[in-house]
């Protein structure tokens, strides 16, 4: 790497064009973090359907959706942890820009997939880029604004763009579906020409690379990191050091709190939207019809196992797939619109939560109190929404999810602002990556499996899979909010004078 230039070594004390460019790059990065991740629920089922050559709601597709989500989270967590070390070793800006290009080009290559392995590989590299970029960006921002208030505003408000990314990707997906329907997009050189929407949606992941490439020469590296490296006082990062006596409490509590926040997002919000909505009382009839067809298909599978000829098996498979298409039609007509409405309100709630967090950074001195402002209401909102409103006020359930989304997603921004201040300069990437990726991406996301595969099957007194998943999601949500609240008493306040 080159030696620091005068522009890079000078602290960003005056708010001018350079600072606006820094904020722009950070906002673009955070926006497309979420954009790239939330492509997955939009494109994965149709992509797997085409590559596996089965209907979109075939059991093989369902199985592979779970496997892909697990693999991408695992890769993102492991390589995101390595990325944290690279951030401390080779520089914040350098690693951040590299990670943005990784997650910009990976979706394009995923959109050109000709087999399942290629799709999985490039979705994994996309998640790796996102997991590295988030930690690099918050560390970079924390060191570019020496003024405490300006730093908090910069980190808080740019992170709000992460929730804009969720709304943006939904709008882009709808727009691309319209263009495909109207035959306004050219044919692609690969894939089924009747099913190109998922490929085009993935290819829009290239969008962040364009402005980043244009702005890259005009934004500085962290002056703090550069000065330490130039003077020879920058220590080598070490994973063991974040467990030293002076940092072990911050590392462990920060990691567990991050896990709780991600567990609430994946084990409560996401599984409810994807699997619990069908259990709403207002959707009782279409859910019952789908359940009836599902039982018929279970009987067909039993017949296939006993069939003594390939011709009979093929005939039963045809009937099985015909039933799947009928279930898909019911889902698209009656259930999917409700799911999309609740998803939109969840994303909107997340955006509002991030905005409230940004405002709280300005007016609330104690970081522990600021965290309680989201944890305590969450402990009240989640049981009311999931245990009462879901069954008794289903028309208002979506707005309940809106408020729950506020309380959950705001915590992501909270830790993005807290963690860089809690570790010394040479460990900010390493410590932040451990808490975010090991705690959040690897442990926290596994709460989805806990909800759907462990708790929900035990709730046999509730009618239907959707209702069981919803109640299980409520149990997980209340539990992790309570655990998080108790852990918050052990979270050290960020030092008044930042670590050297």
C-alpha positions in Angstrom: 0.0 0.0 0.0 1.1 3.6 -0.7 2.1 6.0 2.1 -0.6 8.4 3.3 -1.1 11.5 1.3 -1.6 14.9 3.0 -5.3 14.7 2.3 -5.6 11.3 3.8 -3.6 12.1 6.9 -5.5 15.2 7.8 -8.4 14.6 10.2 -11.8 15.4 8.7 -12.5 18.3 11.1 -14.4 20.6 8.7 -17.6 19.4 7.1 -17.1 19.9 3.4 -17.4 18.2 0.1 -15.0 15.4 1.1 -17.2 14.6 4.1 -20.3 14.5 2.0 -18.5 12.1 -0.4 -17.6 9.9 2.6 -21.2 9.8 3.8 -22.4 9.1 0.2 -20.1 6.1 -0.1 -21.1 4.8 3.3 -24.8 5.2 2.6 -24.5 3.4 -0.8 -22.6 0.6 0.9 -25.2 0.2 3.7 -28.1 0.5 1.3 -26.8 -2.3 -1.0 -25.8 -4.5 2.0 -29.5 -5.0 2.6 -30.4 -4.9 -1.1 -28.0 -7.8 -1.9 -29.1 -9.9 1.1 -32.9 -9.4 0.5 -32.6 -10.5 -3.1 -32.4 -14.1 -1.6 -36.1 -14.5 -0.6 -37.1 -12.8 -3.9 -35.1 -14.9 -6.3 -34.1 -18.2 -4.6 -37.3 -20.2 -5.2 -37.7 -19.4 -8.9 -34.0 -19.9 -9.4 -34.0 -23.3 -7.7 -37.2 -24.2 -9.6 -35.5 -23.7 -12.9 -32.1 -25.2 -12.0 -33.7 -28.3 -10.4 -36.4 -28.5 -13.1 -39.3 -28.8 -10.7 -42.3 -26.6 -9.8 -41.5 -23.6 -7.6 -43.2 -25.1 -4.5 -41.8 -28.6 -4.9 -40.4 -30.1 -1.7 -36.9 -30.2 -3.3 -37.1 -26.4 -3.7 -38.1 -26.0 -0.1 -35.3 -28.2 1.1 -32.7 -26.4 -1.0 -33.9 -23.0 0.1 -33.1 -24.0 3.7 -29.7 -25.4 2.7 -28.7 -22.3 0.7 -29.7 -20.0 3.5 -27.6 -22.0 6.0 -24.6 -22.2 3.6 -24.6 -18.4 2.8 -24.9 -17.5 6.5 -22.1 -19.9 7.5 -19.8 -18.6 4.7 -20.7 -15.0 5.5 -19.9 -15.5 9.2 -16.6 -17.4 8.7 -15.2 -15.2 6.0 -16.6 -12.0 7.6 -14.6 -12.9 10.7 -11.5 -13.1 8.5 -12.4 -9.9 6.9 -12.4 -8.1 10.2 -8.8 -9.1 10.7 -8.0 -7.9 7.2 -9.6 -4.5 8.0 -7.2 -4.0 10.9 -4.2 -5.3 8.9 -4.6 -3.7 5.5 -6.9 -0.7 6.1 -10.6 0.2 6.4 -11.1 1.8 3.0 -9.1 -0.8 1.1 -11.1 -3.7 2.5 -14.4 -1.9 2.3 -14.0 -1.1 -1.4 -12.9 -4.6 -2.1 -15.9 -6.1 -0.3 -18.3 -3.8 -2.2 -16.9 -5.0 -5.5 -17.1 -8.7 -4.4 -20.8 -8.3 -3.6 -21.5 -6.2 -6.7 -20.1 -8.7 -9.2 -21.1 -11.9 -7.4 -24.9 -11.4 -8.1 -24.2 -10.9 -11.8 -22.4 -14.2 -12.0 -25.1 -15.8 -9.9 -27.6 -14.5 -12.5 -25.7 -16.4 -15.2 -25.8 -19.7 -13.3 -26.2 -22.8 -15.4 -26.3 -25.2 -12.4 -27.1 -25.3 -8.7 -23.4 -25.3 -7.6 -22.7 -22.1 -9.5 -25.7 -20.3 -8.0 -24.8 -21.4 -4.4 -21.2 -20.4 -4.8 -21.9 -16.9 -5.9 -24.7 -16.3 -3.4 -22.1 -17.3 -0.7 -19.5 -14.8 -2.1 -22.2 -12.2 -2.1 -22.9 -12.8 1.6 -19.2 -12.7 2.3 -18.8 -9.3 0.7 -21.8 -8.0 2.7 -20.5 -9.3 6.0 -17.1 -7.8 5.5 -18.4 -4.5 4.1 -20.6 -3.7 7.1 -17.8 -3.9 9.7 -15.3 -2.1 7.4 -17.7 0.8 6.8 -18.7 1.4 10.4 -15.0 1.2 11.4 -14.0 3.6 8.6 -16.7 6.1 9.5 -15.8 6.0 13.2 -12.3 7.1 12.4 -13.0 9.8 9.8 -15.0 12.1 12.0 -13.0 13.1 15.1 -15.9 15.1 16.6 -18.0 12.8 18.8 -21.4 14.1 17.8 -20.5 14.3 14.1 -19.3 10.7 14.3 -22.5 9.5 15.9 -24.6 11.3 13.4 -22.6 10.0 10.4 -22.8 6.4 11.6 -26.4 6.6 12.7 -27.9 8.3 9.6 -25.9 6.4 7.0 -27.0 3.1 8.6 -30.6 4.1 8.1 -30.0 3.6 4.3 -29.7 -0.2 5.1 -33.5 -0.3 5.6 -34.0 1.8 2.4 -32.2 -1.1 0.6 -35.0 -3.5 1.6 -37.7 -1.2 0.2 -35.6 -0.6 -2.9 -35.0 -4.2 -3.8 -38.7 -5.0 -3.5 -39.5 -2.1 -5.9 -36.8 -3.2 -8.4 -38.1 -6.8 -8.3 -41.7 -5.6 -9.1 -40.4 -3.4 -11.8 -38.3 -6.2 -13.4 -41.3 -8.6 -13.2 -43.4 -6.0 -15.1 -40.7 -5.5 -17.8 -40.5 -9.3 -18.2 -44.2 -9.6 -18.5 -44.4 -6.9 -21.1 -41.4 -8.5 -23.0 -39.4 -5.3 -22.7 -36.1 -6.9 -21.7 -33.7 -8.7 -24.2 -33.2 -12.5 -24.0 -30.3 -13.7 -21.9 -27.7 -16.1 -23.3 -28.5 -18.7 -20.5 -31.4 -20.2 -18.8 -35.1 -20.6 -19.5 -36.3 -17.7 -21.7 -39.7 -17.8 -20.1 -38.3 -17.3 -16.5 -35.6 -14.5 -16.7 -36.9 -12.2 -13.9 -34.8 -13.8 -11.1 -31.7 -13.5 -13.3 -32.3 -9.9 -14.1 -33.0 -9.1 -10.5 -29.7 -10.6 -9.4 -27.8 -8.6 -12.1 -29.0 -5.4 -10.6 -26.6 -6.2 -7.8 -23.9 -4.6 -10.0 -25.4 -1.1 -9.3 -23.3 -0.1 -6.3 -20.0 -0.8 -8.2 -20.7 2.1 -10.5 -20.9 5.1 -8.1 -18.3 3.5 -5.8 -15.8 3.3 -8.7 -16.4 6.9 -9.5 -16.1 8.2 -5.9 -13.2 6.0 -4.8 -10.4 8.4 -5.8 -12.0 11.2 -3.8 -12.5 9.6 -0.3 -9.6 9.1 2.2 -8.5 6.2 4.1 -8.8 6.4 7.9 -6.4 9.1 9.1 -6.1 7.4 12.5 -5.1 4.0 11.0 -2.7 5.6 8.5 -1.0 7.7 11.1 -0.5 4.6 13.3 0.9 2.6 10.4 3.2 5.4 9.3 4.6 5.9 12.8 5.1 2.2 13.3 2.8 2.2 16.4 0.0 0.2 14.7 -0.1 -3.2 16.5 -0.9 -6.4 14.6 -4.5 -7.6 15.0 -5.1 -10.7 17.0 -8.2 -12.8 17.6 -6.8 -13.8 21.0 -6.4 -10.2 22.1 -10.1 -9.5 22.0 -10.4 -12.1 24.8 -7.7 -10.4 26.9 -8.8 -9.5 30.5 -9.5 -5.9 29.5 -11.7 -6.8 26.5 -13.2 -10.2 27.2 -16.4 -8.7 28.7 -17.0 -6.4 25.8 -16.4 -9.2 23.3 -18.6 -11.8 24.9 -21.5 -9.5 25.9 -21.4 -7.7 22.5 -21.4 -11.0 20.7 -24.3 -12.4 22.7 -26.3 -9.2 22.3 -25.7 -9.2 18.6 -26.9 -12.8 18.5 -30.1 -11.8 20.3 -30.8 -9.0 17.8 -30.3 -11.3 14.8 -32.3 -14.0 16.5 -35.2 -11.7 16.8 -34.9 -10.7 13.1 -34.6 -14.2 11.7 -36.4 -16.3 14.3 -39.4 -14.0 14.8 -39.8 -11.5 11.9 -38.6 -13.4 8.9 -40.0 -16.8 9.6 -43.4 -15.2 10.4 -43.5 -13.5 7.1 -42.3 -16.5 5.1 -44.2 -19.3 6.9 -46.5 -17.9 9.6 -48.8 -15.6 7.6 -50.9 -18.5 6.2 -52.0 -19.1 9.8 -53.9 -15.8 10.1 -57.6 -16.4 10.7 -58.5 -14.2 7.7 -56.6 -16.7 5.5 -58.3 -19.8 7.0 -60.1 -20.9 3.9 -57.2 -20.8 1.4 -54.8 -22.3 4.0 -57.3 -25.1 4.5 -57.5 -25.7 0.8 -53.7 -25.8 0.5 -53.6 -28.2 3.5 -56.1 -30.5 1.8 -54.0 -30.6 -1.4 -50.9 -31.1 0.7 -52.4 -34.2 2.3 -53.4 -35.5 -1.1 -49.8 -35.1 -2.2 -48.6 -36.9 0.9 -50.8 -39.8 -0.2 -49.4 -39.7 -3.7 -45.9 -40.0 -2.4 -46.9 -43.0 -0.3 -48.5 -44.6 -3.5 -45.3 -43.9 -5.4 -43.2 -45.8 -2.9 -45.5 -48.8 -3.4 -45.8 -48.5 -7.2 -44.4 -51.5 -9.1 -43.9 -49.8 -12.5 -42.1 -46.7 -13.8 -45.2 -45.8 -15.8 -47.3 -45.7 -12.6 -44.7 -43.6 -10.8 -44.6 -41.1 -13.7 -48.4 -40.8 -13.7 -48.4 -40.2 -9.9 -45.6 -37.6 -10.3 -47.6 -35.8 -12.9 -50.6 -35.6 -10.5 -48.2 -34.5 -7.7 -46.8 -31.6 -9.7 -50.3 -30.6 -10.9 -51.4 -30.3 -7.3 -48.3 -28.2 -6.6 -49.3 -25.8 -9.3 -52.8 -25.6 -7.8 -51.3 -24.8 -4.4 -49.1 -22.2 -6.0 -52.1 -20.5 -7.6 -53.9 -20.3 -4.3 -50.8 -19.0 -2.6 -50.3 -16.3 -5.3 -53.9 -15.2 -5.2 -54.8 -15.2 -1.5 -51.7 -15.5 0.7 -48.8 -13.8 -1.1 -50.4 -10.3 -1.2 -50.8 -10.4 2.6 -47.3 -11.7 3.0 -45.9 -8.8 0.8 -47.9 -6.3 2.8 -46.6 -7.5 6.1 -43.0 -7.7 4.7 -43.3 -4.0 3.5 -44.5 -2.9 6.9 -41.7 -4.8 8.6 -39.1 -3.1 6.3 -40.7 0.3 6.9 -40.7 -0.3 10.6 -37.0 -1.1 10.4 -36.3 2.2 8.6 -38.2 4.2 11.2 -36.3 2.3 14.0 -32.9 3.2 12.5 -34.1 6.9 12.3 -35.1 6.8 15.9 -31.7 5.3 16.8 -29.9 8.0 14.9 -31.9 10.7 16.8 -31.3 8.9 20.1 -27.5 9.0 19.5 -27.8 12.8 19.6 -30.0 13.1 22.7 -29.3 10.1 24.9 -25.9 10.1 26.7 -26.0 6.6 28.1 -25.6 3.9 25.5 -27.1 1.3 27.8 -30.3 3.5 28.2 -30.4 3.9 24.5 -30.4 0.2 24.0 -33.2 -0.2 26.6 -35.3 2.3 24.6 -35.7 -0.5 22.1 -35.5 -3.6 24.2 -38.1 -2.7 26.8 -40.9 -1.8 24.3 -40.0 -4.9 22.4 -40.7 -7.0 25.4 -44.2 -5.6 25.5 -44.9 -5.4 21.8 -43.9 -8.9 20.7 -46.2 -10.9 23.1 -49.2 -8.6 22.3 -48.6 -8.9 18.5 -47.8 -12.6 18.2 -49.9 -14.1 21.0 -53.0 -11.8 20.8 -53.2 -9.7 17.6 -52.3 -12.6 15.3 -55.4 -14.6 16.4 -57.8 -11.8 17.4 -56.9 -8.7 15.4 -55.4 -10.2 12.2 -56.2 -7.0 10.1 -53.9 -5.1 12.4 -51.2 -7.7 12.7 -49.1 -6.1 9.9 -48.9 -2.8 11.9 -47.8 -4.9 15.0 -45.0 -6.2 12.9 -44.1 -2.6 11.9 -43.5 -1.7 15.5 -41.7 -4.9 16.2 -39.4 -4.2 13.2 -38.6 -0.8 14.7 -37.4 -2.4 18.0 -35.4 -5.2 16.3 -33.7 -3.4 13.4 -32.7 -0.4 15.4 -30.4 -2.6 17.4 -28.4 -3.4 14.3 -27.6 0.3 14.0 -26.9 0.4 17.7 -24.1 -2.1 17.5 -22.8 -0.6 14.3 -22.2 2.6 16.3 -21.1 1.0 19.6 -18.6 -1.7 18.6 -16.0 0.5 16.8 -15.7 2.6 20.0 -15.4 -0.4 22.3 -12.1 -1.8 20.8 -8.7 -0.2 20.3 -7.7 1.0 16.9 -5.8 -2.2 15.9 -8.7 -4.4 16.9 -11.8 -2.5 15.8 -12.3 -4.6 12.7 -11.4 -7.9 14.4 -13.6 -7.2 17.5 -16.5 -5.8 15.5 -16.4 -8.7 13.0 -16.4 -11.3 15.8 -19.4 -9.8 17.5 -21.4 -9.2 14.3 -20.5 -12.3 12.3 -20.0 -15.0 15.0 -22.8 -13.6 17.2 -25.2 -12.3 14.6 -24.7 -14.0 11.3 -23.8 -17.5 12.6 -25.5 -17.9 16.0 -28.4 -15.4 15.6 -29.6 -16.5 12.3 -29.9 -20.1 13.5 -32.9 -19.0 15.5 -35.0 -19.5 12.3 -34.2 -23.2 12.6 -35.1 -23.2 16.3 -38.5 -21.6 15.5 -39.6 -23.7 12.6 -38.0 -27.1 13.3 -37.8 -27.4 17.1 -40.4 -25.2 18.8 -43.2 -25.1 16.2 -43.6 -28.9 15.9 -44.1 -29.1 19.6 -47.1 -26.8 19.5 -49.6 -29.4 18.4 -52.6 -27.7 20.1 -52.5 -24.9 17.5 -54.3 -25.6 14.2 -52.1 -25.6 11.2 -48.4 -25.1 10.5 -48.8 -21.3 10.0 -50.3 -20.7 13.5 -47.7 -23.0 15.1 -44.8 -21.1 13.4 -46.3 -17.8 14.5 -46.6 -18.8 18.1 -43.1 -20.3 18.0 -41.8 -17.0 16.5 -43.4 -15.1 19.4 -41.8 -17.4 22.0 -38.4 -16.9 20.4 -38.9 -13.2 20.1 -39.8 -12.7 23.8 -37.0 -15.0 24.9 -34.2 -13.3 23.0 -35.5 -9.8 24.0 -35.5 -10.9 27.6 -32.0 -12.4 27.4 -30.8 -9.3 25.6 -32.2 -7.0 28.3 -30.5 -9.0 31.1 -27.2 -9.0 29.1 -27.4 -5.3 28.7 -26.6 -4.8 32.4 -23.2 -6.3 31.7 -22.4 -4.3 28.6 -19.7 -1.8 29.3 -20.4 1.8 28.4 -18.2 2.8 25.5 -15.1 4.6 27.0 -15.4 8.4 27.2 -12.0 8.6 25.7 -11.7 6.1 22.9 -9.2 3.3 23.1 -5.7 4.0 21.8 
